[in-house]
Amino acid sequence: MFSKSCEYGLRAVIFIAQQTTKNNKVSLSTISEEINSPQAFTAKILQQLTRNNIVKSIKGPYGGFMIEDEKMDTKLSEVVQVLDGDSIYTGCGLGLRQCDANSPCPLHYKFVEIRDNLRDMLENTSLKSIADDMNAGLTILKR
């Protein structure tokens, strides 16, 4: 459903959020390793997230990536919007160019329900809530 850059971006921002709750700044190499993503690709994704004020990049020997306190309430939908736009909410489940209620593909009506549920989840899940779940041991990011 998500592009590869969006998958890596979500993983990266979730990892950074968790580390931020522990007052840690994390390096590009650490993020890349922890989310199993190529470093150069991760750098481009983090650049986009930084430009859009979701993550903060601090330069220097004690630098790294972190999320400011007021940005911990960022919803996953905002991250998806920055990286993939809104195509996940409007695109066809089969990838057809023409697919809507007037000219539905075979999966259209089932996929619309899934898209609506996905939108609801993304719009109601904050970085802080995911980081808290990870810190409580309820969820994990790397196996």
N, CA, C and O atoms as CSV, one atom per row, in Angstrom:
chain,resi,resn,atom,element,x,y,z
A,1,MET,N,N,0.822,-1.196,0.000
A,1,MET,CA,C,0.000,0.000,0.000
A,1,MET,C,C,0.865,1.259,0.000
A,1,MET,O,O,0.608,2.199,-0.753
A,2,PHE,N,N,1.887,1.270,0.847
A,2,PHE,CA,C,2.784,2.422,0.906
A,2,PHE,C,C,3.936,2.219,-0.062
A,2,PHE,O,O,4.306,1.086,-0.373
A,3,SER,N,N,4.501,3.323,-0.538
A,3,SER,CA,C,5.724,3.219,-1.331
A,3,SER,C,C,6.856,2.777,-0.406
A,3,SER,O,O,6.731,2.860,0.816
A,4,LYS,N,N,7.944,2.315,-0.978
A,4,LYS,CA,C,9.091,1.885,-0.177
A,4,LYS,C,C,9.619,3.066,0.639
A,4,LYS,O,O,9.973,2.898,1.807
A,5,SER,N,N,9.677,4.257,0.037
A,5,SER,CA,C,10.184,5.411,0.790
A,5,SER,C,C,9.257,5.748,1.955
A,5,SER,O,O,9.725,6.177,3.010
A,6,CYS,N,N,7.971,5.562,1.780
A,6,CYS,CA,C,7.037,5.829,2.884
A,6,CYS,C,C,7.195,4.780,3.983
A,6,CYS,O,O,7.157,5.117,5.166
A,7,GLU,N,N,7.371,3.517,3.605
A,7,GLU,CA,C,7.602,2.472,4.611
A,7,GLU,C,C,8.840,2.798,5.437
A,7,GLU,O,O,8.800,2.773,6.667
A,8,TYR,N,N,9.939,3.104,4.754
A,8,TYR,CA,C,11.176,3.437,5.461
A,8,TYR,C,C,11.001,4.715,6.277
A,8,TYR,O,O,11.510,4.816,7.393
A,9,GLY,N,N,10.290,5.682,5.726
A,9,GLY,CA,C,10.054,6.938,6.439
A,9,GLY,C,C,9.260,6.734,7.717
A,9,GLY,O,O,9.578,7.318,8.753
A,10,LEU,N,N,8.230,5.907,7.644
A,10,LEU,CA,C,7.443,5.607,8.843
A,10,LEU,C,C,8.300,4.892,9.877
A,10,LEU,O,O,8.257,5.223,11.062
A,11,ARG,N,N,9.079,3.911,9.430
A,11,ARG,CA,C,9.963,3.198,10.363
A,11,ARG,C,C,10.956,4.165,11.005
A,11,ARG,O,O,11.183,4.128,12.214
A,12,ALA,N,N,11.544,5.029,10.176
A,12,ALA,CA,C,12.551,5.970,10.681
A,12,ALA,C,C,11.950,6.919,11.710
A,12,ALA,O,O,12.522,7.115,12.783
A,13,VAL,N,N,10.819,7.500,11.395
A,13,VAL,CA,C,10.230,8.483,12.295
A,13,VAL,C,C,9.752,7.813,13.592
A,13,VAL,O,O,9.806,8.418,14.663
A,14,ILE,N,N,9.292,6.578,13.490
A,14,ILE,CA,C,8.892,5.844,14.694
A,14,ILE,C,C,10.127,5.553,15.563
A,14,ILE,O,O,10.086,5.730,16.780
A,15,PHE,N,N,11.215,5.109,14.936
A,15,PHE,CA,C,12.441,4.849,15.690
A,15,PHE,C,C,12.968,6.133,16.335
A,15,PHE,O,O,13.361,6.127,17.502
A,16,ILE,N,N,12.976,7.217,15.587
A,16,ILE,CA,C,13.454,8.495,16.130
A,16,ILE,C,C,12.557,8.935,17.280
A,16,ILE,O,O,13.052,9.427,18.294
A,17,ALA,N,N,11.254,8.767,17.138
A,17,ALA,CA,C,10.323,9.143,18.213
A,17,ALA,C,C,10.609,8.351,19.482
A,17,ALA,O,O,10.629,8.909,20.579
A,18,GLN,N,N,10.829,7.054,19.327
A,18,GLN,CA,C,11.124,6.237,20.504
A,18,GLN,C,C,12.415,6.700,21.172
A,18,GLN,O,O,12.472,6.823,22.396
A,19,GLN,N,N,13.438,6.956,20.382
A,19,GLN,CA,C,14.710,7.407,20.936
A,19,GLN,C,C,14.582,8.790,21.570
A,19,GLN,O,O,15.241,9.080,22.569
A,20,THR,N,N,13.743,9.636,20.994
A,20,THR,CA,C,13.517,10.969,21.548
A,20,THR,C,C,12.907,10.874,22.940
A,20,THR,O,O,13.247,11.668,23.817
A,21,THR,N,N,12.004,9.906,23.159
A,21,THR,CA,C,11.406,9.762,24.491
A,21,THR,C,C,12.441,9.365,25.534
A,21,THR,O,O,12.229,9.532,26.735
A,22,LYS,N,N,13.570,8.833,25.054
A,22,LYS,CA,C,14.674,8.459,25.950
A,22,LYS,C,C,15.765,9.536,25.959
A,22,LYS,O,O,16.869,9.307,26.453
A,23,ASN,N,N,15.447,10.703,25.412
A,23,ASN,CA,C,16.382,11.839,25.312
A,23,ASN,C,C,17.632,11.513,24.501
A,23,ASN,O,O,18.711,12.037,24.774
A,24,ASN,N,N,17.480,10.645,23.505
A,24,ASN,CA,C,18.597,10.299,22.624
A,24,ASN,C,C,18.423,10.950,21.267
A,24,ASN,O,O,17.319,10.988,20.724
A,25,LYS,N,N,19.515,11.463,20.721
A,25,LYS,CA,C,19.558,11.857,19.318
A,25,LYS,C,C,20.198,10.678,18.604
A,25,LYS,O,O,21.095,10.033,19.145
A,26,VAL,N,N,19.737,10.392,17.385
A,26,VAL,CA,C,20.270,9.231,16.673
A,26,VAL,C,C,20.880,9.629,15.333
A,26,VAL,O,O,20.382,10.512,14.635
A,27,SER,N,N,21.959,8.958,15.003
A,27,SER,CA,C,22.679,9.241,13.761
A,27,SER,C,C,21.995,8.565,12.580
A,27,SER,O,O,21.199,7.640,12.743
A,28,LEU,N,N,22.320,9.043,11.405
A,28,LEU,CA,C,21.805,8.456,10.172
A,28,LEU,C,C,22.167,6.971,10.101
A,28,LEU,O,O,21.325,6.139,9.760
A,29,SER,N,N,23.416,6.641,10.423
A,29,SER,CA,C,23.845,5.240,10.324
A,29,SER,C,C,23.076,4.347,11.298
A,29,SER,O,O,22.732,3.215,10.958
A,30,THR,N,N,22.807,4.841,12.490
A,30,THR,CA,C,22.043,4.062,13.466
A,30,THR,C,C,20.613,3.860,12.982
A,30,THR,O,O,20.075,2.756,13.066
A,31,ILE,N,N,20.000,4.924,12.477
A,31,ILE,CA,C,18.623,4.822,11.975
A,31,ILE,C,C,18.568,3.811,10.843
A,31,ILE,O,O,17.723,2.916,10.838
A,32,SER,N,N,19.463,3.958,9.895
A,32,SER,CA,C,19.508,3.076,8.731
A,32,SER,C,C,19.646,1.620,9.156
A,32,SER,O,O,18.962,0.743,8.628
A,33,GLU,N,N,20.522,1.372,10.100
A,33,GLU,CA,C,20.734,0.008,10.588
A,33,GLU,C,C,19.499,-0.520,11.305
A,33,GLU,O,O,19.100,-1.665,11.092
A,34,GLU,N,N,18.900,0.295,12.141
A,34,GLU,CA,C,17.749,-0.142,12.952
A,34,GLU,C,C,16.491,-0.383,12.133
A,34,GLU,O,O,15.650,-1.194,12.522
A,35,ILE,N,N,16.346,0.309,11.000
A,35,ILE,CA,C,15.135,0.131,10.199
A,35,ILE,C,C,15.390,-0.708,8.947
A,35,ILE,O,O,14.505,-0.881,8.109
A,36,ASN,N,N,16.632,-1.233,8.834
A,36,ASN,CA,C,17.003,-2.075,7.685
A,36,ASN,C,C,16.762,-1.372,6.353
A,36,ASN,O,O,16.081,-1.890,5.468
A,37,SER,N,N,17.334,-0.191,6.238
A,37,SER,CA,C,17.165,0.627,5.040
A,37,SER,C,C,18.527,1.078,4.530
A,37,SER,O,O,19.417,1.352,5.336
A,38,PRO,N,N,18.717,1.164,3.208
A,38,PRO,CA,C,19.985,1.692,2.697
A,38,PRO,C,C,20.223,3.118,3.207
A,38,PRO,O,O,19.308,3.941,3.236
A,39,GLN,N,N,21.456,3.390,3.604
A,39,GLN,CA,C,21.771,4.673,4.238
A,39,GLN,C,C,21.493,5.879,3.334
A,39,GLN,O,O,20.930,6.872,3.794
A,40,ALA,N,N,21.877,5.808,2.065
A,40,ALA,CA,C,21.659,6.948,1.160
A,40,ALA,C,C,20.165,7.206,0.964
A,40,ALA,O,O,19.731,8.356,0.909
A,41,PHE,N,N,19.391,6.141,0.861
A,41,PHE,CA,C,17.941,6.268,0.697
A,41,PHE,C,C,17.332,6.858,1.968
A,41,PHE,O,O,16.460,7.725,1.897
A,42,THR,N,N,17.785,6.394,3.114
A,42,THR,CA,C,17.309,6.898,4.396
A,42,THR,C,C,17.624,8.387,4.535
A,42,THR,O,O,16.807,9.156,5.042
A,43,ALA,N,N,18.809,8.786,4.083
A,43,ALA,CA,C,19.207,10.197,4.159
A,43,ALA,C,C,18.246,11.080,3.365
A,43,ALA,O,O,17.860,12.152,3.831
A,44,LYS,N,N,17.862,10.639,2.180
A,44,LYS,CA,C,16.929,11.420,1.359
A,44,LYS,C,C,15.559,11.534,2.025
A,44,LYS,O,O,14.930,12.592,1.998
A,45,ILE,N,N,15.111,10.447,2.616
A,45,ILE,CA,C,13.818,10.440,3.301
A,45,ILE,C,C,13.859,11.372,4.505
A,45,ILE,O,O,12.931,12.152,4.722
A,46,LEU,N,N,14.939,11.293,5.292
A,46,LEU,CA,C,15.068,12.148,6.473
A,46,LEU,C,C,15.176,13.619,6.076
A,46,LEU,O,O,14.701,14.496,6.798
A,47,GLN,N,N,15.792,13.883,4.943
A,47,GLN,CA,C,15.880,15.258,4.445
A,47,GLN,C,C,14.468,15.802,4.184
A,47,GLN,O,O,14.160,16.942,4.532
A,48,GLN,N,N,13.632,14.986,3.577
A,48,GLN,CA,C,12.249,15.388,3.315
A,48,GLN,C,C,11.484,15.622,4.620
A,48,GLN,O,O,10.743,16.596,4.748
A,49,LEU,N,N,11.669,14.732,5.571
A,49,LEU,CA,C,10.977,14.856,6.858
A,49,LEU,C,C,11.479,16.072,7.636
A,49,LEU,O,O,10.716,16.704,8.366
A,50,THR,N,N,12.754,16.394,7.478
A,50,THR,CA,C,13.318,17.573,8.142
A,50,THR,C,C,12.775,18.851,7.506
A,50,THR,O,O,12.382,19.783,8.208
A,51,ARG,N,N,12.755,18.886,6.181
A,51,ARG,CA,C,12.215,20.061,5.467
A,51,ARG,C,C,10.762,20.338,5.840
A,51,ARG,O,O,10.319,21.486,5.839
A,52,ASN,N,N,10.036,19.291,6.153
A,52,ASN,CA,C,8.625,19.431,6.509
A,52,ASN,C,C,8.395,19.502,8.012
A,52,ASN,O,O,7.270,19.349,8.488
A,53,ASN,N,N,9.476,19.738,8.755
A,53,ASN,CA,C,9.416,19.964,10.203
A,53,ASN,C,C,8.783,18.829,10.997
A,53,ASN,O,O,8.113,19.064,12.002
A,54,ILE,N,N,8.996,17.607,10.545
A,54,ILE,CA,C,8.536,16.461,11.332
A,54,ILE,C,C,9.671,15.981,12.226
A,54,ILE,O,O,9.459,15.700,13.405
A,55,VAL,N,N,10.866,15.887,11.671
A,55,VAL,CA,C,12.048,15.576,12.478
A,55,VAL,C,C,12.983,16.767,12.464
A,55,VAL,O,O,12.893,17.634,11.595
A,56,LYS,N,N,13.877,16.802,13.431
A,56,LYS,CA,C,14.856,17.874,13.524
A,56,LYS,C,C,16.246,17.266,13.390
A,56,LYS,O,O,16.560,16.251,14.011
A,57,SER,N,N,17.065,17.901,12.573
A,57,SER,CA,C,18.440,17.468,12.372
A,57,SER,C,C,19.363,18.438,13.096
A,57,SER,O,O,19.302,19.649,12.886
A,58,ILE,N,N,20.211,17.890,13.945
A,58,ILE,CA,C,21.165,18.707,14.692
A,58,ILE,C,C,22.554,18.315,14.229
A,58,ILE,O,O,22.933,17.145,14.291
A,59,LYS,N,N,23.304,19.291,13.768
A,59,LYS,CA,C,24.644,19.026,13.240
A,59,LYS,C,C,25.684,19.042,14.359
A,59,LYS,O,O,25.440,19.567,15.445
A,60,GLY,N,N,26.833,18.462,14.076
A,60,GLY,CA,C,27.941,18.498,15.025
A,60,GLY,C,C,28.184,17.172,15.700
A,60,GLY,O,O,27.448,16.209,15.490
A,61,PRO,N,N,29.237,17.128,16.525
A,61,PRO,CA,C,29.632,15.867,17.166
A,61,PRO,C,C,28.573,15.298,18.119
A,61,PRO,O,O,28.536,14.091,18.356
A,62,TYR,N,N,27.724,16.158,18.658
A,62,TYR,CA,C,26.662,15.684,19.559
A,62,TYR,C,C,25.303,15.791,18.879
A,62,TYR,O,O,24.263,15.855,19.536
A,63,GLY,N,N,25.336,15.809,17.565
A,63,GLY,CA,C,24.117,15.965,16.783
A,63,GLY,C,C,23.420,14.653,16.509
A,63,GLY,O,O,23.725,13.619,17.103
A,64,GLY,N,N,22.484,14.727,15.598
A,64,GLY,CA,C,21.703,13.564,15.205
A,64,GLY,C,C,20.285,13.998,14.914
A,64,GLY,O,O,19.995,15.188,14.782
A,65,PHE,N,N,19.418,13.031,14.817
A,65,PHE,CA,C,18.012,13.310,14.547
A,65,PHE,C,C,17.199,13.121,15.813
A,65,PHE,O,O,17.470,12.238,16.626
A,66,MET,N,N,16.198,13.970,15.956
A,66,MET,CA,C,15.278,13.900,17.089
A,66,MET,C,C,13.963,14.518,16.675
A,66,MET,O,O,13.845,15.076,15.584
A,67,ILE,N,N,12.983,14.421,17.538
A,67,ILE,CA,C,11.682,15.037,17.291
A,67,ILE,C,C,11.400,15.968,18.462
A,67,ILE,O,O,11.468,15.564,19.623
A,68,GLU,N,N,11.084,17.211,18.146
A,68,GLU,CA,C,10.791,18.180,19.203
A,68,GLU,C,C,9.506,17.776,19.926
A,68,GLU,O,O,8.618,17.149,19.348
A,69,ASP,N,N,9.432,18.152,21.209
A,69,ASP,CA,C,8.298,17.744,22.049
A,69,ASP,C,C,6.947,18.017,21.405
A,69,ASP,O,O,6.071,17.153,21.396
A,70,GLU,N,N,6.779,19.223,20.866
A,70,GLU,CA,C,5.471,19.576,20.285
A,70,GLU,C,C,5.166,18.794,19.007
A,70,GLU,O,O,4.014,18.745,18.575
A,71,LYS,N,N,6.172,18.189,18.405
A,71,LYS,CA,C,5.974,17.393,17.190
A,71,LYS,C,C,5.699,15.921,17.502
A,71,LYS,O,O,5.398,15.145,16.595
A,72,MET,N,N,5.798,15.534,18.766
A,72,MET,CA,C,5.513,14.142,19.132
A,72,MET,C,C,4.030,13.808,18.962
A,72,MET,O,O,3.656,12.636,18.919
A,73,ASP,N,N,3.186,14.843,18.864
A,73,ASP,CA,C,1.759,14.622,18.618
A,73,ASP,C,C,1.450,14.482,17.131
A,73,ASP,O,O,0.290,14.331,16.749
A,74,THR,N,N,2.481,14.532,16.295
A,74,THR,CA,C,2.297,14.372,14.854
A,74,THR,C,C,1.619,13.040,14.569
A,74,THR,O,O,2.003,12.002,15.109
A,75,LYS,N,N,0.625,13.085,13.730
A,75,LYS,CA,C,-0.105,11.869,13.346
A,75,LYS,C,C,0.625,11.181,12.193
A,75,LYS,O,O,1.285,11.839,11.388
A,76,LEU,N,N,0.506,9.884,12.118
A,76,LEU,CA,C,1.140,9.126,11.042
A,76,LEU,C,C,0.654,9.600,9.673
A,76,LEU,O,O,1.391,9.519,8.690
A,77,SER,N,N,-0.567,10.087,9.608
A,77,SER,CA,C,-1.106,10.584,8.339
A,77,SER,C,C,-0.280,11.741,7.801
A,77,SER,O,O,-0.160,11.896,6.586
A,78,GLU,N,N,0.297,12.563,8.685
A,78,GLU,CA,C,1.134,13.679,8.247
A,78,GLU,C,C,2.425,13.171,7.612
A,78,GLU,O,O,2.897,13.736,6.625
A,79,VAL,N,N,2.988,12.121,8.166
A,79,VAL,CA,C,4.204,11.527,7.609
A,79,VAL,C,C,3.894,10.942,6.231
A,79,VAL,O,O,4.647,11.150,5.280
A,80,VAL,N,N,2.798,10.221,6.130
A,80,VAL,CA,C,2.398,9.626,4.853
A,80,VAL,C,C,2.152,10.722,3.814
A,80,VAL,O,O,2.547,10.583,2.656
A,81,GLN,N,N,1.504,11.805,4.226
A,81,GLN,CA,C,1.223,12.907,3.306
A,81,GLN,C,C,2.517,13.489,2.748
A,81,GLN,O,O,2.608,13.755,1.550
A,82,VAL,N,N,3.520,13.689,3.604
A,82,VAL,CA,C,4.800,14.241,3.165
A,82,VAL,C,C,5.490,13.307,2.175
A,82,VAL,O,O,6.052,13.768,1.182
A,83,LEU,N,N,5.455,12.016,2.431
A,83,LEU,CA,C,6.225,11.068,1.630
A,83,LEU,C,C,5.477,10.497,0.418
A,83,LEU,O,O,6.082,10.236,-0.622
A,84,ASP,N,N,4.174,10.307,0.557
A,84,ASP,CA,C,3.407,9.673,-0.528
A,84,ASP,C,C,2.250,10.516,-1.046
A,84,ASP,O,O,1.610,10.146,-2.030
A,85,GLY,N,N,1.975,11.637,-0.402
A,85,GLY,CA,C,0.808,12.414,-0.798
A,85,GLY,C,C,-0.461,11.699,-0.368
A,85,GLY,O,O,-0.453,10.918,0.583
A,86,ASP,N,N,-1.547,11.971,-1.073
A,86,ASP,CA,C,-2.812,11.352,-0.675
A,86,ASP,C,C,-3.242,10.221,-1.611
A,86,ASP,O,O,-4.394,9.788,-1.575
A,87,SER,N,N,-2.330,9.748,-2.438
A,87,SER,CA,C,-2.683,8.708,-3.405
A,87,SER,C,C,-3.158,7.421,-2.729
A,87,SER,O,O,-3.938,6.669,-3.313
A,88,ILE,N,N,-2.699,7.167,-1.522
A,88,ILE,CA,C,-3.123,5.959,-0.820
A,88,ILE,C,C,-4.618,5.992,-0.516
A,88,ILE,O,O,-5.252,4.945,-0.378
A,89,TYR,N,N,-5.182,7.200,-0.411
A,89,TYR,CA,C,-6.606,7.339,-0.110
A,89,TYR,C,C,-7.458,7.428,-1.370
A,89,TYR,O,O,-8.681,7.307,-1.304
A,90,THR,N,N,-6.823,7.638,-2.506
A,90,THR,CA,C,-7.590,7.855,-3.731
A,90,THR,C,C,-7.289,6.829,-4.817
A,90,THR,O,O,-8.081,6.655,-5.743
A,91,GLY,N,N,-6.160,6.157,-4.709
A,91,GLY,CA,C,-5.754,5.224,-5.757
A,91,GLY,C,C,-6.588,3.958,-5.793
A,91,GLY,O,O,-7.290,3.622,-4.840
A,92,CYS,N,N,-6.495,3.274,-6.904
A,92,CYS,CA,C,-7.195,2.011,-7.123
A,92,CYS,C,C,-6.412,0.873,-6.462
A,92,CYS,O,O,-5.182,0.853,-6.501
A,93,GLY,N,N,-7.125,-0.060,-5.864
A,93,GLY,CA,C,-6.499,-1.219,-5.234
A,93,GLY,C,C,-5.746,-2.102,-6.221
A,93,GLY,O,O,-4.845,-2.842,-5.827
A,94,LEU,N,N,-6.105,-2.032,-7.491
A,94,LEU,CA,C,-5.428,-2.804,-8.532
A,94,LEU,C,C,-4.480,-1.940,-9.358
A,94,LEU,O,O,-3.828,-2.424,-10.283
A,95,GLY,N,N,-4.414,-0.654,-9.014
A,95,GLY,CA,C,-3.510,0.239,-9.725
A,95,GLY,C,C,-4.035,0.734,-11.064
A,95,GLY,O,O,-3.269,1.251,-11.878
A,96,LEU,N,N,-5.326,0.582,-11.298
A,96,LEU,CA,C,-5.912,1.057,-12.551
A,96,LEU,C,C,-6.037,2.585,-12.548
A,96,LEU,O,O,-6.262,3.196,-11.503
A,97,ARG,N,N,-5.888,3.185,-13.717
A,97,ARG,CA,C,-6.003,4.653,-13.817
A,97,ARG,C,C,-7.433,5.114,-13.597
A,97,ARG,O,O,-7.676,6.094,-12.893
A,98,GLN,N,N,-8.366,4.416,-14.193
A,98,GLN,CA,C,-9.780,4.777,-14.083
A,98,GLN,C,C,-10.464,3.811,-13.125
A,98,GLN,O,O,-10.736,2.662,-13.476
A,99,CYS,N,N,-10.732,4.270,-11.948
A,99,CYS,CA,C,-11.446,3.444,-10.971
A,99,CYS,C,C,-12.138,4.371,-9.993
A,99,CYS,O,O,-11.481,5.094,-9.244
A,100,ASP,N,N,-13.447,4.354,-9.997
A,100,ASP,CA,C,-14.240,5.128,-9.048
A,100,ASP,C,C,-15.616,4.483,-8.960
A,100,ASP,O,O,-15.851,3.432,-9.556
A,101,ALA,N,N,-16.515,5.102,-8.229
A,101,ALA,CA,C,-17.845,4.525,-8.049
A,101,ALA,C,C,-18.604,4.405,-9.371
A,101,ALA,O,O,-19.454,3.526,-9.516
A,102,ASN,N,N,-18.307,5.276,-10.330
A,102,ASN,CA,C,-18.980,5.221,-11.633
A,102,ASN,C,C,-18.412,4.121,-12.526
A,102,ASN,O,O,-19.113,3.585,-13.385
A,103,SER,N,N,-17.153,3.792,-12.322
A,103,SER,CA,C,-16.488,2.795,-13.153
A,103,SER,C,C,-15.544,1.985,-12.262
A,103,SER,O,O,-14.324,2.103,-12.380
A,104,PRO,N,N,-16.116,1.149,-11.356
A,104,PRO,CA,C,-15.314,0.451,-10.347
A,104,PRO,C,C,-14.562,-0.768,-10.881
A,104,PRO,O,O,-15.041,-1.480,-11.763
A,105,CYS,N,N,-13.377,-0.985,-10.323
A,105,CYS,CA,C,-12.633,-2.208,-10.611
A,105,CYS,C,C,-13.247,-3.335,-9.778
A,105,CYS,O,O,-14.110,-3.067,-8.943
A,106,PRO,N,N,-12.834,-4.565,-9.976
A,106,PRO,CA,C,-13.408,-5.677,-9.210
A,106,PRO,C,C,-13.218,-5.580,-7.688
A,106,PRO,O,O,-13.985,-6.174,-6.930
A,107,LEU,N,N,-12.199,-4.834,-7.240
A,107,LEU,CA,C,-11.954,-4.710,-5.793
A,107,LEU,C,C,-12.427,-3.387,-5.214
A,107,LEU,O,O,-12.305,-3.170,-4.008
A,108,HIS,N,N,-12.958,-2.506,-6.033
A,108,HIS,CA,C,-13.229,-1.127,-5.628
A,108,HIS,C,C,-13.956,-1.003,-4.285
A,108,HIS,O,O,-13.449,-0.349,-3.373
A,109,TYR,N,N,-15.106,-1.606,-4.151
A,109,TYR,CA,C,-15.921,-1.380,-2.950
A,109,TYR,C,C,-15.290,-1.977,-1.697
A,109,TYR,O,O,-15.432,-1.419,-0.609
A,110,LYS,N,N,-14.605,-3.088,-1.834
A,110,LYS,CA,C,-13.909,-3.668,-0.683
A,110,LYS,C,C,-12.692,-2.822,-0.317
A,110,LYS,O,O,-12.384,-2.625,0.858
A,111,PHE,N,N,-12.010,-2.329,-1.343
A,111,PHE,CA,C,-10.813,-1.533,-1.113
A,111,PHE,C,C,-11.144,-0.171,-0.500
A,111,PHE,O,O,-10.371,0.348,0.306
A,112,VAL,N,N,-12.270,0.403,-0.870
A,112,VAL,CA,C,-12.695,1.686,-0.300
A,112,VAL,C,C,-12.831,1.551,1.221
A,112,VAL,O,O,-12.429,2.446,1.964
A,113,GLU,N,N,-13.389,0.447,1.670
A,113,GLU,CA,C,-13.550,0.219,3.109
A,113,GLU,C,C,-12.178,0.111,3.790
A,113,GLU,O,O,-11.962,0.682,4.859
A,114,ILE,N,N,-11.271,-0.615,3.170
A,114,ILE,CA,C,-9.922,-0.759,3.721
A,114,ILE,C,C,-9.218,0.593,3.769
A,114,ILE,O,O,-8.586,0.932,4.769
A,115,ARG,N,N,-9.327,1.371,2.679
A,115,ARG,CA,C,-8.720,2.708,2.646
A,115,ARG,C,C,-9.265,3.590,3.745
A,115,ARG,O,O,-8.508,4.317,4.388
A,116,ASP,N,N,-10.584,3.537,3.976
A,116,ASP,CA,C,-11.196,4.358,5.022
A,116,ASP,C,C,-10.682,3.964,6.403
A,116,ASP,O,O,-10.417,4.825,7.242
A,117,ASN,N,N,-10.544,2.659,6.634
A,117,ASN,CA,C,-10.011,2.186,7.917
A,117,ASN,C,C,-8.551,2.590,8.093
A,117,ASN,O,O,-8.130,2.967,9.186
A,118,LEU,N,N,-7.787,2.509,7.010
A,118,LEU,CA,C,-6.385,2.913,7.059
A,118,LEU,C,C,-6.270,4.404,7.360
A,118,LEU,O,O,-5.464,4.809,8.198
A,119,ARG,N,N,-7.069,5.218,6.685
A,119,ARG,CA,C,-7.058,6.663,6.932
A,119,ARG,C,C,-7.378,6.960,8.394
A,119,ARG,O,O,-6.715,7.780,9.029
A,120,ASP,N,N,-8.389,6.294,8.915
A,120,ASP,CA,C,-8.785,6.483,10.308
A,120,ASP,C,C,-7.631,6.142,11.253
A,120,ASP,O,O,-7.348,6.894,12.185
A,121,MET,N,N,-6.968,5.013,11.014
A,121,MET,CA,C,-5.843,4.608,11.856
A,121,MET,C,C,-4.704,5.619,11.781
A,121,MET,O,O,-4.152,6.012,12.809
A,122,LEU,N,N,-4.349,6.042,10.568
A,122,LEU,CA,C,-3.240,6.976,10.394
A,122,LEU,C,C,-3.548,8.342,11.006
A,122,LEU,O,O,-2.663,8.986,11.570
A,123,GLU,N,N,-4.795,8.782,10.894
A,123,GLU,CA,C,-5.175,10.094,11.418
A,123,GLU,C,C,-5.350,10.103,12.931
A,123,GLU,O,O,-5.400,11.169,13.545
A,124,ASN,N,N,-5.442,8.923,13.533
A,124,ASN,CA,C,-5.676,8.848,14.976
A,124,ASN,C,C,-4.523,8.217,15.741
A,124,ASN,O,O,-4.674,7.872,16.913
A,125,THR,N,N,-3.377,8.061,15.095
A,125,THR,CA,C,-2.218,7.474,15.758
A,125,THR,C,C,-1.073,8.478,15.739
A,125,THR,O,O,-0.629,8.908,14.675
A,126,SER,N,N,-0.604,8.843,16.918
A,126,SER,CA,C,0.491,9.808,17.021
A,126,SER,C,C,1.828,9.101,17.199
A,126,SER,O,O,1.890,7.939,17.600
A,127,LEU,N,N,2.880,9.821,16.895
A,127,LEU,CA,C,4.234,9.290,17.108
A,127,LEU,C,C,4.435,8.956,18.575
A,127,LEU,O,O,5.030,7.930,18.905
A,128,LYS,N,N,3.944,9.811,19.453
A,128,LYS,CA,C,4.111,9.584,20.891
A,128,LYS,C,C,3.427,8.297,21.332
A,128,LYS,O,O,3.992,7.539,22.121
A,129,SER,N,N,2.233,8.041,20.842
A,129,SER,CA,C,1.516,6.824,21.266
A,129,SER,C,C,2.260,5.568,20.816
A,129,SER,O,O,2.307,4.580,21.549
A,130,ILE,N,N,2.838,5.600,19.621
A,130,ILE,CA,C,3.597,4.446,19.149
A,130,ILE,C,C,4.887,4.286,19.957
A,130,ILE,O,O,5.252,3.174,20.338
A,131,ALA,N,N,5.571,5.401,20.215
A,131,ALA,CA,C,6.802,5.342,21.013
A,131,ALA,C,C,6.505,4.809,22.412
A,131,ALA,O,O,7.267,4.004,22.947
A,132,ASP,N,N,5.406,5.252,22.998
A,132,ASP,CA,C,5.018,4.767,24.334
A,132,ASP,C,C,4.745,3.262,24.318
A,132,ASP,O,O,5.144,2.546,25.237
A,133,ASP,N,N,4.071,2.788,23.282
A,133,ASP,CA,C,3.803,1.346,23.163
A,133,ASP,C,C,5.110,0.558,23.034
A,133,ASP,O,O,5.261,-0.514,23.619
A,134,MET,N,N,6.042,1.102,22.267
A,134,MET,CA,C,7.333,0.426,22.107
A,134,MET,C,C,8.101,0.416,23.425
A,134,MET,O,O,8.683,-0.603,23.799
A,135,ASN,N,N,8.103,1.544,24.125
A,135,ASN,CA,C,8.823,1.627,25.402
A,135,ASN,C,C,8.212,0.709,26.458
A,135,ASN,O,O,8.908,0.242,27.359
A,136,ALA,N,N,6.909,0.451,26.342
A,136,ALA,CA,C,6.242,-0.451,27.283
A,136,ALA,C,C,6.412,-1.913,26.882
A,136,ALA,O,O,5.954,-2.809,27.592
A,137,GLY,N,N,7.074,-2.159,25.740
A,137,GLY,CA,C,7.306,-3.523,25.282
A,137,GLY,C,C,6.104,-4.140,24.581
A,137,GLY,O,O,6.076,-5.349,24.352
A,138,LEU,N,N,5.105,-3.320,24.235
A,138,LEU,CA,C,3.903,-3.845,23.578
A,138,LEU,C,C,4.126,-4.106,22.098
A,138,LEU,O,O,3.483,-4.975,21.509
A,139,THR,N,N,5.048,-3.343,21.493
A,139,THR,CA,C,5.328,-3.506,20.064
A,139,THR,C,C,6.846,-3.397,19.851
A,139,THR,O,O,7.567,-2.852,20.687
A,140,ILE,N,N,7.309,-3.926,18.721
A,140,ILE,CA,C,8.723,-3.828,18.384
A,140,ILE,C,C,8.852,-3.392,16.928
A,140,ILE,O,O,7.952,-3.608,16.116
A,141,LEU,N,N,9.974,-2.782,16.620
A,141,LEU,CA,C,10.220,-2.285,15.267
A,141,LEU,C,C,11.174,-3.188,14.512
A,141,LEU,O,O,11.061,-3.332,13.294
A,142,LYS,N,N,12.106,-3.794,15.214
A,142,LYS,CA,C,13.110,-4.638,14.549
A,142,LYS,C,C,13.073,-6.032,15.162
A,142,LYS,O,O,13.037,-6.195,16.381
A,143,ARG,N,N,13.083,-7.016,14.300
A,143,ARG,CA,C,13.045,-8.416,14.769
A,143,ARG,C,C,14.414,-9.023,14.696
A,143,ARG,O,O,14.591,-10.190,15.046
